[in-house]
Amino acid sequence: MRIAIDADAMIKLTKASAKEPVAEAFSLVMAPEVRRECVEQGRAAGYADSLRIEDNLQRGVVAANEGRRVQRAESMISDLGLAGGEA
C-alpha cells in the first residue's frame, strides 16, 4: 500500500526513528513540495533530520513523486487556503 506523507509526519517519523520500519510495511511517497520543505528548507535551517530524509530518498526508502492532480482536491486546497507541503 502506498501512503502519501506530508512534511510534519515525515519529520516526526524520522525523529522517532520509525521511518524505516514504516517504509518496510508501506511504500512512502512525498510530493516535491514536501521534499523541498523536509530536505532543502530543513538543511538551510540546520536540521539534522533533513540529512536523514535526503539519504532515505537517495536510497529509495522514500519516493518523491509528483502524483496526479484531481480537480476536487484542487478545489478543497484552494477553499482551505493550503500551500506548500500541506497542499
N, C-alpha and C positions, 0 to 999 in steps of 0.2 A: 504494500500500500504506500502511495506517495503522500507526503504531508508537506504542504506549503507552510513555511515558517517565517515569522517576522523577526525583526531585529531584537526585540525585547526577549522573546523566547530563546533565540539563538544565543544571546549573551548569557542568559541565566543558565541554560543547559551547559554552556562552556564553563562558566564559573563553578558550577556544581559537579564538574567532571562527569556529566551524564550524557553528553552529546554522542559519544562513540557507542555506548550501549543502545541508545535510542536509534542511532543510524544503522545499527546491525539489524534491528527489528523492522525499521521502516526506511523508505527512501526519502531523505530530507531534501527539499528543494527551496531555494530562496530566489526571489526576484532580484534583478540587477540593482534596483534602488536599495533593497535590503543589504545586498553585498556592499554597496558604497557606504551605507550607514555603519555596518559592522566592521568592515575592514579599513577602508580609506579614511573615513572620519574618525574611527577608533584609533587608528595608527597615528593620525595627526594630533589626537588628544593624548597620546601616550599610554593607551590602554593595552595591557599585555594580552588580554583575551582576543584582541583583534589579530594578533600574530597566530594564535592557535586556530582561529576560524579560517584565516587565509591558508594555513597549512592543510586544514581539512578540505578546503576547496581544491587545492592543488593535488591532493592525494585521492580525490573523488569520494571522500566520506560524505560530503555535502555537495549538491549540484546547484549551480546558478543557472536559472532558466527564465527566459522572457515570459513564457506561458502564453495563454491566448486571452484576448480581450473579449469580454462579454458585455453587451450593452446594458443589461440590467445591473450588473455590478458597477459599471462605469457611472451609471446614474446615481447609485447609492453612494459611491465615493464622492461624487460632486455634491449631492444633497447634504452629506455629513461633513463636507469641507476637509476631507482627509488628504494628506500629502505624504510624499516620501515613502518610507517603508510601510507605513500604515495603509496607504492606498494600494 
